[in-house]
Amino acid sequence: MASRSTVTFAVLIFPGFPMMAFSAVIEPLRAANVIASAKLYDWTIVGPDENRVTASNGIAVTPHYAAAKAPSADYIVVCSGGDADRLDAKKPLSWIRKNLRLGAHIGSVADGAFYLARAGLLDGYTCTLHWQSQPAFLEAFPHIRLARRIFVIDRTRFTCAGGVGAMDMMLELIAGHHGTELSRQVAEWFVHDRIKASADRERLQLRLRTGIRDDVVLKAVALMEKASEKSEEVSAIAVRLGLSMGQLERLFKAEFGLGPAEYYRRFRMERARDLLAHSKMSVREVGLACGYSSFSSFVRAYKAVFGATPGKARKS
């Protein structure tokens, strides 16, 4: 366990940053100080410049420092919005690299992993980010190991899918610094039940994202998502679950009002839409990445779901 000297955090925010994740990073630190009756943590807010930064919900935050003038920190957390795949800010990177040389730990919430990965700061580390951006991240950075978890702490890197999951990540960091008892008390402070097992975290993430109630359907959808690139047949998924196609059909129709094949097709097309919006892949490459060896079949499937061809969707 670390000593009780103050650990400093700096939260680097960019326009459109998610307020929920931002608060979930800072509030556990504040609560830890109150519960321990000691200044275990200190934090600053850093912006790309001195201007106010507006969150995705419209609330504006004034940073304590611009990145060019920000002090060093033990932990830096990048908090950015849905355009992180296009984010290119040089001054904050210089500050981050300076802190790395001093031994800082670097992390991100939501889509901030894009910013770190593009700078090469996640090479050799396992990471995660918001589930909606994971397909584009995989295509952009195939050499980086992406884990489909709510958060990942890998040595001096820590990343999170965002939302309230950032609190789970912060609780884990607090436990590493000051023990599990303080971490538990902080969780209770916020009436928050921690999800300990990684498998439980993954199931919770999928359930929250999809709203699926039936556990068997949840398992089927998880298999579909893992097999989307090679397009595993729905009948094979039914066999893996020990079900007949008729049983799987009934379960999916009760849950979604449509069959498993149609659900699977829609999922793959939503993945394709994300790749078209957030990657530089050609339309043909997007089709292949979504399990379509036939380009014409991919175009027909995309148009059937969204009413426009993938080419037109990218231009709009």
Secondary structure, 3 states (H helix, E strand, C coil): CCCCCCEEEEEEECCCCCHHHHHHHHHHHHHHHHHHCCCCEEEEEEECCCCCEECCCCCEECCCEEHHHCCCCCEEEEEECCCHHHCCCHHHHHHHHHHHHCCCEEEEEECHHHHHHHCCCCCCCEECCCHHHHHHHHHHCCCCEECCCCEEEECCEEEECCCCHHHHHHHHHHHHHHCHHHHHHHHHHCCCCCCCCHHHHHHHHHHHHHCCCCHHHHHHHHHHHHCCCCCCCHHHHHHHCCCCHHHHHHHHHHHHCCCHHHHHHHHHHHHHHHHHHHCCCCHHHHHHHCCCCCHHHHHHHHHHHHCCCHHHHHHC
